[in-house]
Amino acid sequence: MRLINLLCVFGSVANVLYSIYVLFISFLKENVTPGWASLSLQQSGMFFLVSIVLLILSEYIMHMLSLFATGPSYHIAKELTSARLERRERLNIEDPSKLGAPRG
């Protein structure tokens, strides 16, 4: 994941440098093909944004992995056999004998 982060940072920095190069060429040279500068700036801007979004997503994934890595490496989905039956403890009901006499 760190390699992906480094590639995203490298891509975004390279796009910014390319945008600066396009601006220098368009201002310094007189014989530039019409539309080259605007198309190059649009493409480098879009690739810059894509690189930043991928960087944010990879950082988010790394953060989520670090949060879940602290727990156990297993998950008990269901107990099939147990010395203690926990089904009644998980139900969302109450025993009427423990509530007292009904009002009426």
Contacts in CASP RR format, 6 or more apart in sequence:
PFRMAT RR
TARGET T0000
AUTHOR 0000-0000-0000
METHOD contacts of the structure
MODEL  1
MRLINLLCVFGSVANVLYSIYVLFISFLKENVTPGWASLSLQQSGMFFLV
SIVLLILSEYIMHMLSLFATGPSYHIAKELTSARLERRERLNIEDPSKLG
APRG
1 58 0 8 1.000
1 61 0 8 1.000
1 62 0 8 1.000
1 65 0 8 1.000
4 54 0 8 1.000
4 58 0 8 1.000
5 55 0 8 1.000
5 58 0 8 1.000
5 59 0 8 1.000
5 62 0 8 1.000
8 51 0 8 1.000
8 52 0 8 1.000
8 54 0 8 1.000
8 55 0 8 1.000
8 58 0 8 1.000
9 51 0 8 1.000
9 55 0 8 1.000
11 47 0 8 1.000
11 48 0 8 1.000
11 51 0 8 1.000
12 48 0 8 1.000
12 51 0 8 1.000
12 52 0 8 1.000
12 55 0 8 1.000
15 44 0 8 1.000
15 45 0 8 1.000
15 47 0 8 1.000
15 48 0 8 1.000
15 51 0 8 1.000
16 44 0 8 1.000
16 48 0 8 1.000
18 40 0 8 1.000
18 44 0 8 1.000
19 40 0 8 1.000
19 41 0 8 1.000
19 44 0 8 1.000
19 45 0 8 1.000
19 48 0 8 1.000
22 37 0 8 1.000
22 40 0 8 1.000
22 41 0 8 1.000
22 44 0 8 1.000
23 37 0 8 1.000
23 41 0 8 1.000
25 32 0 8 1.000
25 37 0 8 1.000
26 32 0 8 1.000
26 36 0 8 1.000
26 37 0 8 1.000
79 86 0 8 1.000
96 102 0 8 1.000
END
